[in-house]
Structures are given as structure tokens and as C-alpha cells.
């Protein structure tokens, strides 16, 4: 198989098909006259195997290497080769082989061929310190999720034994609830003694607590409850330790963090999570649209025969998308007016999820802009109402007053 020199961008390149235990590597070499030669070999993913892979690629004077970014198997391979070759980590969906023609060797050869033509798009791989920050923030997300599962398990245990504690205490992680649950796990069965743990507003509900706690709890259920309380404490300790490590990891990027914290609704945890996903350098994205598409909060495009079809968003970065949704909901609950909350409420007529995605898109564009310019967040000036908008608002207010049984005559104030 031969191609002209005009078609080939990289003459010595390699494609890697990475799995858990082994790597299939294919080398594609294009001579000056357009003659193509190929070589393939399998390597283990052990440190010795990665060293042998690096030496083999250097033996053939390979300059560019491509691999798919699936799972976590690519990370040690990327780290072992990045200082020696021009690495391209690409989206697996962009290089998918035709069904029935897929093997490890053809996958690697196909990657090498696409790379030689220069048509593979590099995925965003942040620096090591940002990747480590990602591990911290993502681990925190997993611990928070696991802690929530433990709390739900405790709630189900209480319901099975008929102990309706949640009907009186709203937060099972609160001081009162935790003290009562530990008493139950330790074999204390006196309702009045457990009700003495009530704090704050729950003191006025002491009689209700005594009533719901007057339930017999078997030894098996006590042991199960004790296990869940230990798991809850363990996840809480892990989250606290991760918060400390995250704080230390972002200390070198205090300016970027202050920029993110200037956005209403974003606290330290949210700012660290967003920063860990997008990094400090916005130039790696072609623009706010590219960042929104990468995050999975931008509408897709599907046009055929001159007609545009409605398509959903891409999967994107689920960690960034998740934290954006949470920030949008917190912004919507703020009392002071802001354009993100107004936009979210305006879009709610199309459904809650669509409104959350649209508002997240708007928020991420704002974040891209302030991180690019390194400026504090400033809400855009509110546009004055048009005469038609003013008239519609006046009519709506008059109709609301009429429904309340009042008839009002509106007189404009003097300028």
C-alpha cells in the first residue's frame, strides 16, 4: 500500500491498543517515495514491558504515538512515553472500527494510519499536578456518594424495625440522630435516656422522640446498624482528609481559585472541582463552545438534507457536568437577582433537566471567560425593558391584583 507524500503528515508513527495486561503496538513507516512498511508487536504493561516498548519504538525512530483514551489503562503508558514521543490521546468514538473487522492488531494499525495523515484530534491531558488534584476531587465525590448510600441504608434499617426516627429527625447525620443511633447500636434501649440527646429545636419534640424510640431492636439489627455507623464515620474521615489535601493542592493556584470563588453560588469545594477538570490554561480549548461541548452541556448538531434535527448533548465530562448542575441549583436559590438564575427559571418551561443543562452551559461560558481574562466575576448589566415587555408585566400585575379582589389604577411616576 503506497500513498503520495502530500497525504502523509508524519512518516514514522505508531498506534497502541492498550489493555489491562498487554499492549499491541503497530508501527507505520512511510518512505520518501511513498512506500509503506509496518511492524507490530505485543508488550506487557509492567514497568519492564513499558521500557521494552519505548526501546522498540526508538529503534524504528518513531516520532509520534497515538492511543485511545479508554478507562484508566492508558495513564501509565502515556506517562512512560510522553517525554520521548509526541503523544496523541484520542477519543475512542472518533476511531471506531467497522464491526466484524476489529482485532487488537488492526486497531493499532488503524491508529497509526490515521495518525500518519494527521487527522487525529488530541484529547485534553492536563499537567501532573492538575491530574493529581483531579484524583483528589473525584475521590471526594465518590466518598460523598458512598456516604449518602450508607445514610440511605441506615434509613432502610430503621424502617424495617419500625423505628420512625426520620419522621421526627430530618437529618440522620446530625448530632442528635447520631447520638441516638450510637446508643441503639451499643444496646441502650431506654427511650427517655436516648431522647435526652435532643438538641436545639428537637428539645420541643422530646415526647415524640420517646414515642418513636419505644421499639424493640434485635441484636442482629444492632450489629448491622453498628457496621453502617462505622462506615459512615470512615467516609466522613476520608472526606475531611481529602478536603485538607485539596486545600494544599490548590495553594499554588490561589489566583485562579479566587477568580472562581468570585462567582455567586460557587464555594471552595465547587471551585476546586471545576478547576481540577478544566485546569488553569483555557488556551487548550478552541473557545467557550469547545469547552462546553467537552463538558457535555452544549447542544449537538445533526443536519441532513438542509434540515437540522434535534439531538441531545454529548456524554462529556461527567464530573464537571455534575458540579455545574449543583452550582446552578445553588445559584437559583440565591435571594439576590442574577442572570444565571433568571435564565434557569426562564428555561424551566421546557423541563427541569433541559433548564439545568442550558443554565450550566451559560455558567461554563462565563467561567471560561473569567479564567481566560483572569478577572473577577462581574454580572452583566441588566438590559432595560422594552415597551412591549413593560406592558406585559403591567398587565400581569394588574391581573394578579384582580385575582386577589382588588382593582388598581396604575399612574406613572414623574421622571
C-alpha positions, 0 to 999 in steps of 0.5 A, a space after each residue: 500500500 503506497 500513498 503520495 507524500 502530500 497525504 502523509 503528515 508524519 512518516 514514522 508513527 505508531 498506534 497502541 491498543 492498550 489493555 489491562 495486561 498487554 499492549 499491541 503496538 503497530 508501527 507505520 513507516 512511510 518512505 520518501 517515495 511513498 512506500 509503506 512498511 509496518 511492524 507490530 508487536 505485543 508488550 506487557 504493561 509492567 514497568 519492564 514491558 513499558 521500557 521494552 516498548 519505548 526501546 522498540 519504538 526508538 529503534 524504528 525512530 518513531 516520532 509520534 504515538 497515538 492511543 485511545 483514551 479508554 478507562 484508566 489503562 492508558 495513564 501509565 503508558 502515556 506517562 512512560 512515553 510522553 517525554 520521548 514521543 509526541 503523544 496523541 490521546 484520542 477519543 475512542 468514538 472518533 476511531 471506531 472500527 467497522 464491526 466484524 473487522 476489529 482485532 487488537 492488531 488492526 486497531 493499532 494499525 488503524 491508529 497509526 494510519 490515521 495518525 500518519 495523515 494527521 487527522 487525529 484530534 488530541 484529547 485534553 491531558 492536563 499537567 501532573 499536578 492538575 491530574 493529581 488534584 483531579 484524583 483528589 476531587 473525584 475521590 471526594 465525590 465518590 466518598 460523598 456518594 458512598 456516604 449518602 448510600 450508607 445514610 440511605 441504608 441506615 434509613 432502610 434499617 430503621 424502617 424495617 424495625 419500625 423505628 420512625 426516627 426520620 419522621 421526627 429527625 430530618 437529618 440522620 447525620 446530625 448530632 442528635 440522630 447520631 447520638 441516638 443511633 450510637 446508643 441503639 447500636 451499643 444496646 441502650 434501649 431506654 427511650 427517655 435516656 436516648 431522647 435526652 440527646 435532643 438538641 436545639 429545636 428537637 428539645 420541643 419534640 422530646 415526647 415524640 422522640 420517646 414515642 418513636 424510640 419505644 421499639 424493640 431492636 434485635 441484636 442482629 439489627 444492632 450489629 448491622 446498624 453498628 457496621 453502617 455507623 462505622 462506615 459512615 464515620 470512615 467516609 466522613 474521615 476520608 472526606 475531611 482528609 481529602 478536603 485538607 489535601 485539596 486545600 494544599 493542592 490548590 495553594 499554588 493556584 490561589 489566583 485562579 481559585 479566587 477568580 472562581 470563588 468570585 462567582 455567586 453560588 460557587 464555594 471552595 469545594 465547587 471551585 476546586 472541582 471545576 478547576 481540577 477538570 478544566 485546569 488553569 490554561 483555557 488556551 487548550 480549548 478552541 473557545 467557550 463552545 469547545 469547552 462546553 461541548 467537552 463538558 457535555 452541556 452544549 447542544 449537538 448538531 445533526 443536519 441532513 438534507 438542509 434540515 437540522 434535527 434535534 439531538 441531545 448533548 454529548 456524554 462529556 465530562 461527567 464530573 464537571 457536568 455534575 458540579 455545574 448542575 449543583 452550582 446552578 441549583 445553588 445559584 437559583 436559590 440565591 435571594 439576590 437577582 442574577 442572570 444565571 438564575 433568571 435564565 434557569 427559571 426562564 428555561 424551566 418551561 421546557 423541563 427541569 433537566 433541559 433548564 439545568 443543562 442550558 443554565 450550566 452551559 451559560 455558567 461554563 461560558 462565563 467561567 471560561 471567560 473569567 479564567 481566560 481574562 483572569 478577572 473577577 466575576 462581574 454580572 452583566 448589566 441588566 438590559 432595560 425593558 422594552 415597551 412591549 415587555 413593560 406592558 406585559 408585566 403591567 398587565 400581569 400585575 394588574 391581573 394578579 391584583 384582580 385575582 386577589 379582589 382588588 382593582 388598581 389604577 396604575 399612574 406613572 411616576 414623574 421622571 
